[in-house]
Every structure is written in structure tokens, then in C-alpha cells.
Amino acid sequence: MRTFVDILFTSTGKSPADVARYIKKKVGFTFIRGKHDIVFEWQSDEEFLLKVEILHSTMKELGVIYKLYTPVSDDDELKIPKVIWYPDNP
């Protein structure tokens, strides 16, 4: 399954570029272009919970607010291709 992450950046938290670099390094997720900021895939409840725990502690550390969205299987968003907006180069 896919879960999308929407991030709300605040002036008191890290910059979007810093957040993108840190999330890529610590969590292994990359930002995408479009309606959502990040997408990650998972196969089991245990894998989902592990990824969400790591993501949550990272977001808390960075001072950003986030929202998770997991569409139902017949939702068109499952077909959204992953298009990375932030290059892998630091």
C-alpha cells in the first residue's frame, strides 16, 4: 500500500530544503511533486508502524507538522507516479 505525507512548514521549524535533506538521510523518503509531499510504500501493519514511528520522531525533531493519508485500494491516487522534486545532491 501507499501512504502519502503532507507537511506544513512553519517559520519556527527547519527550512523545506533542510527537511528534505534530513528526511532523505534519516528516513530514506524523498519528496515528490504534486498534491502530497512524500509517498512511501509498505506491505504489513508492522512495516507501516515502524516507518510512521521513524517519520514521527524525525518530524518532531525538525519542528514540522504533518498529516498522513492512505487511500483505499480503488482510489485513483494509487496510480500517482513518484516524481522527485528535490535532487539527491545536497
C-alpha positions in Angstrom: 0.0 0.0 0.0 1.0 3.6 -0.3 0.7 6.3 2.3 1.1 10.0 1.4 2.6 12.6 3.8 1.6 16.2 3.7 3.9 18.6 5.5 3.1 22.1 6.9 6.3 24.1 7.3 6.4 26.9 9.9 8.7 29.8 10.3 9.9 28.3 13.7 10.9 25.0 12.2 13.6 24.0 9.7 13.5 25.1 6.1 11.9 22.9 3.4 15.3 22.2 1.9 16.8 21.2 5.3 13.7 19.0 6.0 14.0 17.3 2.6 17.7 16.5 3.1 17.2 15.3 6.6 14.3 13.1 5.8 16.1 11.5 2.9 19.1 10.8 5.1 17.4 9.6 8.3 14.2 8.0 7.0 15.1 7.3 3.4 12.0 9.0 1.9 12.2 11.5 -0.9 9.9 14.4 -1.6 7.5 14.2 -4.7 5.9 16.8 -6.8 2.1 17.2 -6.8 -0.7 17.1 -4.3 1.4 15.5 -1.5 4.9 16.0 -0.3 6.1 12.4 0.3 4.9 8.9 -0.5 6.0 5.6 1.0 5.1 2.1 0.4 4.5 -0.7 2.9 3.4 -4.3 2.9 2.4 -5.1 6.5 1.0 -3.3 9.5 4.3 -3.8 11.3 6.2 -2.2 8.4 3.8 0.7 8.4 4.0 1.3 12.1 7.9 1.2 12.0 8.0 3.7 9.2 5.5 6.0 10.9 7.4 5.9 14.2 10.6 6.9 12.5 8.8 9.6 10.5 7.1 11.0 13.6 10.3 11.3 15.6 12.0 12.9 12.7 9.2 15.4 12.1 9.1 16.3 15.8 12.9 16.8 15.8 12.6 19.1 12.7 9.6 21.1 14.2 7.2 20.5 11.3 3.6 19.5 11.3 2.5 16.6 9.1 -0.6 14.6 8.0 -0.8 11.0 6.8 -3.2 9.9 4.1 -3.6 6.2 3.0 -6.1 5.9 0.1 -8.4 2.9 -0.3 -7.3 0.4 -2.9 -9.7 1.7 -5.7 -8.6 5.3 -5.2 -7.0 7.0 -8.3 -4.2 8.3 -6.1 -2.7 4.8 -6.0 -1.8 5.5 -9.7 0.1 8.7 -9.0 3.7 8.3 -10.2 6.5 9.2 -7.8 8.2 12.3 -9.3 11.1 13.5 -7.1 11.2 17.3 -6.8 14.3 17.6 -4.6 17.6 16.3 -6.2 19.6 13.7 -4.5 22.6 16.0 -4.4 22.9 18.1 -1.2 
